[in-house]
Amino acid sequence: MRRIIAAVLIPFAAAVVVGLAILWPGSAPGHERTGVGFDRQTEQAVVTRVDPIDCKSVNSAQVPPTGDTSTPQGREAVAAQQGDCKKATIRITSGPHMDRIIAEIVQPDASRQLERGQQLVVAYAPDAPRDLQYSVIDVNRRFPLAVVAGVFALVVVLVGRMRGVMALIALAASFAVLTLFILPAILEGSNPLAVAVVGASAIMLIALYACHGITARTSVAVLGTLISLLLIGLLGSLFIDWAALSGNTDDNTGLIHGLYPGIDMSGLLLAGVIIGSLGVLDDVTVTQTSAVWELRQADPDMGPRALYRAAIRIGRDHIASVVNTLVLAYAGAALPLLLLFSIAQSGVGTVANSELVAEEIVRTLIGSIGLVASVPVTTALAALVVSADRPDTRVRNGADDTSGHPAEGAGARLPQMSGEPEPAVGGPVPEGRP
């Protein structure tokens, strides 16, 4: 069985390396910044002071409110004329105009209120008039993000120890493959599906073998993950095409399509399905393989069928929790969208038929099918491989095997049966005993 696995995985790993070499990108094609969305130049800034100001004095050019506050537009108009606004004085801290002072008016109903000392991200438009070159677009969150990342790494290392360190190394390698290979290769015009398959396979090999070692157990998990990814790719390609999902459903995908018209957006959607399913697949396949190995160690007399039946019961519990996790994860990410549909009082059929929601449905269900299929496939492979071990492979230098019985043929002795004390080695033999 180990030879069979090696005969499959070694050519597969070689094909991944060849695929990386063929599809490795040079540099992403350049383009002129549009100034829309994320495609704009940004600089850093800080709020130096915040002063209260009468909204009427800064919104005098607006149409006076009618007093009708029954609509969102009416409420905004009243607040713009009668509320208390803020004038934030902001200093630019990076870029060609460092230390330039700009002002930002904060409306009372604005979702982002500025405070003194707050770090900001500002958009820079070099072609605009001097007073309009800078505008606040977001808050600088780098420090809190760095702190939570450090806490995460510390917890992983404290609990996982060396295994946790290897998990962090594998995470860094996965991020490197994503940013250095997958994203630039897609921008360069390579087929998104081919790039996703090669990139996801490289991530899988690096992550699993780095975290769990180059063993038969890990190889079984890799093989089970590979089979499941192939199934997800086939089903995803079929249903994305059948449901006529274009992959161009929001401002971000529309901007990508506008900047790089050559990118296959439906292929990009399928690539996202494959990469998104990989993380949960690793968890399922590794858990199932470990369960089979531990069951075999607990009872070395269990055959492949008994191992499969015992491990599949664990797998069914895993399936129930993982599928529920996937659905809730996607629902949580799309909660604002679902809330909008609820406000509009749209029916379930209308909501599900919209392309934006249909994409998430297909993504969730295809990924869940691959997860469910990975459990019996990986469990069967693990049961066959661990059962193919010969008994003497569990005996090393006279040590006890996994059943707890003393090893034979390596210096082990049978226990005394008569109840008489066993003579010391090299000592005198009692009378009457041969």
N, C-alpha and C positions, 0 to 999 in steps of 0.2 A: 504493500500500500504506500509506503514511503517513496518507493521508486516511481510509482504512478503519479503521486503528488508532485515529485520533483520533475517528472517528465512534462507536467502541465505548467507548473509555476516558473521554471527556469526559462523556457521559451517565452512565456508571458512577460516576465521581467525584462528579458532582452528586447521584446517588442516595444515595451514602454520606453526603454532607453532610446531605441531607434526613433520612436515617435517624438520624443522630446527633442532629439537632434534635428529631425526634419521640420517640425513645426515651431522650433524656437524662434521667437521674434527678433528682428533687428531693433528697430525703434518705431514707436507709434507715429503714424503720419501726422504732421503738424497741421494746424488750422488757425485761422484768425478768431480771436475770442469774440463771442456774440454778446457777452454781457448779460446773458439770460441764465437763471438758475445757478447751477454750480459752475458754469462756464464763464467765470469772471475773475479778474485779479483781486486778491484780497490782501489786506494789511492788518496790523495789530494796532489797538488804541486803548486808552484808559479814560474813564470818566473822572474829571478833576473837581467838578462841583455841579450841584443840582439846585436850581432855584424855582420856586413856585411862580406861576404866571397865569394871568387871566386868559382863558381860552378864547374869549371874544376878540381880544387884541391880536391874536395870531391866526384866527379863522374868519377874519372880517370879510374875506372875499367869497366865502361860501354863501349859498342861498339861505336866508333866514328860515328857521324851523317853523312849521305850521302849528306845532304844539301837539300833534298826533303822535303818541308814543305806543300805539298798538302794533306797529311794524318795526323790524330791526332798523330800517333806514330812518324812521322817525325818531327813534331813541338815540341813534348816533348823531343826528342833526341837533337835537336838543343838548346832548352832552358836549358837542363841539362848540356851542355858543354859551352855555351856562355853567359848564364844569370848570374844574381847576386843573390846568395843564402844568407841565414841568418843562423847564428849559435846561438841558444837560450840556455842559461845556466839556468837550472831548479833545484830548491831545493824541495825535498820531505818534506811535512809538516805533514804527518800522517803515521801510520803503523810501522812496526818493524825497518825500516831504516830511521827514521826521520832525517832531515838535510843532507841526502846524496845528492850530486850534480851529476846531469846527464846532458848530452848535446843532443840537438835535432837539426838536419839539416832541414831547411825549404826550399823547392824548390820554385823557382819563380812562378810556375804555380799552387802551392798548393791552395786549396780552403780556408784553414784556415791559416792565417798569425798570428804569435805570436808577442806580444808586452810586454814590461817590466811592471811588476806588475800584469800581467794577471793570474787569478786563473785557474788551469787546473785539469783535471782528468786523472790519469795515470793508465795503466794496470800493475799489478804485477804478474810475473811468477816466483815463488820461485825455480823451478827446472831448470831454464835457467842459463847460465853463468852470472857472476856478472855484466858484462857490458851490458847485454841484458835483465836484469830482469825487467826494467821499460821502458815503451813506452807511449808516449802521445796518448790518444784516443779521448779526447773531452775537451771542455771548461766547467768550473764550472759555471753554471747559477743559482745557488740557490738563490743568493741575488736578482737579478732582478725578478725572479719568485715569491719570497716572497713579493716583493714590489707590483707587479701587483695584487697578491692575496689580499693584504691588501687594495689596492685601490678599488678592486671589492667589498670586504666586506663592506667598508665604504659607497660606493655608494648605495649598496643594503639597508643598514640600514637607511641612510639619506632619501631615497625615500620611501622605504617600511615600515619604522618605525618598529613597533612590528611584523607586518607580514613579514618584511624583516629578522628580527632576527630569527623568526621561520623557514623561508626558509633556512637560513644558518645552523641552527641546523639539519633540514631535510637533507641538502646536506652532512653534516658530518656523519649522520647516514647511508645514502646511501653508502658513501665511506667506512664506517666501515663494512657494510654487504658485499660489494664487496671484500674487502681485507681480512676480517677475516673469511668469510664463502664461497663465490663463488669460488674464486681462489684456496684456499687450498683444498676444497672438490673435485674440478676437478683434481688437482694434485694427490690427494690421490686415485683416480681411480673411484670415483662415476660417475654415468651417467650424462654427461654434460647437457642434456636436463632437467632432473629432478632437478638438482641443479639450473639451470637458472630459471625454473618456480617457484620454492620455493623462491629463492633469489629475483627475480623480484617482486613477490607478496608481500614479506616482505617490500621491498623498497617502493612499491606503497602504502601499508597501512600506513607505517610510514610517508612518505612524504605528502600524501594528508590530513590525519587527523591532522598531526602536523601543517600544513600550513593553513588549512581551517576549523579546528574544527570538533568535532564529531556531525554532523548535518545530516538531511535528504538530504540536497543538496550535501554534500560531499559523502554521501553513494551512491547516484545516480551516481556520477562521478566515484567512485570506481567500481561499478557494470558495467558501460559502458566500463571502461578500461579493466576489467577482461574478458568480452565477446570478446573484440577486440584482446586481447592477445591470447585467445584460438584460434581465427580464424587465427592469424598470425602463431601460432605454428603448426596448422594443415596444412595450405598451405605451410609453410616453409619446413616441413617434407616431404610433397608430392613432391615439385618441386626440392628440393636439391637431393632427391633420384632419381627422374626422369631424371634430368640433369647430374647425375653422378658426382656431385661436391664432391671432396675428402676433401676439407678444407686445404690441404697441398700444398700451392702455392708459398711460398717465403722462404727466408733463416730462418726467425724467426719460422714459423710453422714447417719447416723441422727440426730445432734444437729441438723444443718441442717434435716432434715425435721421434727423435733420443734419447732424454734423457728419455722420458716416453712413450714407445711404446704402453702401455695399454690404452692411452687416445684415445677416439673415435673422430677423427679430424672432421668428418662431423657433429657429434653431437655438437662439439665445435662451428662450424660455425652456426648451428641453434641456439645455446645458444646466440651467439653474435647478431643474428637477433632480438631475443626476447628482450634482454636487451637494444639494440640500439633503438628499437621502443618505449620503455616504456616512455622515457622522452618527446617525442613529443605527445604521446597518452595522457599523463596527461594534457598537455596544451590544447588539443582539447576538452577533456571531461569536464574539469573544466570550460572552456569558454562557452561551449554549455549549461551546467547546469545553470551557472550564468545568461546567456541570457534568459533562460526560466523563472527563478525566477524573474528577473527584469521586464520582460514583464508582468508577472502576477501581480506584485506589481503596475505597471503603470496602468493596466486595470484589476481589479479583476473579471470583468464579462466575460473575455475570457475563453472559454471552451478548452478542451484538443486539439481539432482539430485546432482551431484558433491559439493556442499557438504553436502547432507543425509547422503549415504553416509559421508563422512569424519567428520562431527560425531557421527553416531549411534554410530560405533565408540568414540568417547570417552565417549558417554553410557552405553554398555553397561558399561564399566568403572565408571562412576560409580554406576550402578544396583546393581551387585554390592556395592560398598563401603557405600553408604548403607543398603540393606536390612539388611545384616548389622549395621550400626551401630544401627539402630532396634531390632532384635530383642535385641541385647546390652544396650542401654540399658534397655529394659523388663525384661529378665531380671535385670539388676543391681538395679533398684529393687525388684523383687519377690523378691529372693534369700531374705530371712528366711521369707517365706511358702512358697517352694518347699522350703526346708529343713524346715519343719514337715511338709509333705506327705511328704517323704522319710523323716523320722523315723517317721511313721505308717505307712510302707510302703504308701501308696496307689498304685493303678495309674494309668497315664497317662490313661486314659479318665476315671477318677474325678476326678483333679485338674483336667483340662480342662473337665469338666462343671460344676464348682463356679462359681457366679456371679462370685466374686472373681477367679478366673483367666480365666474366659470373657470378662470385660470387657477384660482386658489383651490377650487373643488377638484379639478383634474390633478393638480400638484399634490394635494393631500391624499387622494384616493390611490393614485399610481404609486406614490411612496409607501403607502400603507400596504398595498398588495405585495410590493417587493419585500417589506419587512415580514409580513406573514409568511411568505414563501421561504424566506431565509431560515426560519426556525426548523422545519422538517428537513430541509436540504442539509444544513450545517450539522444537525443532530445525527442524521444518518451517516454522513461522512465521518464524523468524529467517532461514532460507535464502531464503524468498520475499521478505522485506523487503529484505535486503541485496542480492539480485540485481536488485531493481527499481530500484536506483540507476542513473541515466544516467552514462556515462563522464565527462561534463564536470563532474559534481558532485564528482569527486575532484581537480579541477584548480583551484587558487586562485592568481591573480596570477602565472601562469607557472611555478609550482612544479611539481616532478616529481610524477606521480601515484604510486599505491601500487605500480605495477609497476616503478618505477625508471627508466622511459623519459622523455625530456624531453617537456614538454607542448607541443602544437602549438596555433597560433592565439593565443598569448599572448606573442609576441616571441621564440619559440624559433627557432633557426636550424639548418639541416641541416649535418652535419659536412662538412669538405672531403674530397673523394674522390680528388684527384690527388696528394696527398702534399705539395703546395706549401704554404708557410707562408701563413696567413690574414692579409690586410692589416689593419693597425690601423684602427679606425674613424676616418674623416676623413683618413687618410694617403694617400700617392701610390700609384697603381695601377701595378704592374710592366708593362714593355713586353710587347706581344703578348697582353695579357689585356684583355678588354673591361671 
